[in-house]
Amino acid sequence: MFLPSCKQNINTGQDNNWSSFETLSIPLEIRQAEFDKGNIAPNFSFEEGENLEKTDTLIKSFNLESWTVVGDNVQWADTVSIKYDAESVSLGNKAIKIERRWADVKDIDNKSSGVLSDFIEVVPGNYLFYFDVRMLDVHPSCDRLNSKLGTDIDVRIKYFDKDKKEIPAGIYYDYWGKDVDNGFKGFAFSNFYYMPGFNWGKVKGRTLNYPFSEGDMPDGCRYVKLYLGFKGRGTVWYDNIDFRLPNCLKNTLHKPQLLKGI
């Protein structure tokens, strides 16, 4: 069997020949070390942060450790404040709540509201992405067209190269013969027309159904950012984000190889 040589890039400690689609191109010790880290999502349950001065709107009034608030109507829910309750969180004492009313959803140039993580270093490979989510009275962003939710549950992974420059999220899908947006990970809810209620549940972030190879990092990807957002109308909560290398490095294109510590 031919194995690519391991000429390390002295700036990144990674080999330019490493590929998500060729597991054995990445040394086992590198993959083992990444697996041993477990969940690499920072501040994964949104427990760390600080409240700022109160304002008369829901515009950001807090700072989150390792996350940036994007847009308006994003709240830092907890189990202590009078305006929240125990159902406001899934794990710990904090969660993200996004509440968008009719006036917040634009028919033209509609913007997403949510939270974006800091850079997370990755190795080329296949990663698992899970998040806890709760929903209440969720409508699509374009009601007048009687549309589905589509990408309104706006969960995404943004990919970056070794210089932290964003790279395209498209990945070629043989079954369709064209590129698919591998950055969008809210597909679990894309085909619903309306979500009257959804109690806290753990959902796998995914782009498409099988046989699409879910979780592959694009070649050249060395960093990612996770985004948990909402573009529709209603209320969505996020908590307990989990992003990790799985215990079996596999996809539909290469053989599985188990790691120690399972």
Secondary structure, DSSP 8 states (H G I E B T S, - for coil): -------B-TTTSSBTT-BTTBGGGS-HHHHHHHHHT----TTTTS--EEE----SSSS--EEETTEEEESSSEEEEESSSTT--GGG-SSTTEEEEEEE-GGGS-SSS---EEEEE--EE--SSB-EEEEEEEEEEEE-S-GGGT---TT-S-EEEEEE-TTS-EE--EEEETTTTEEEETTB-BGGGTT-S-EEEEEEEEEE-BSS-TTS-TTB--TT--EEEEEEEE-SEEEEEEEEEEEE--SEEEETTEEEEE-S--
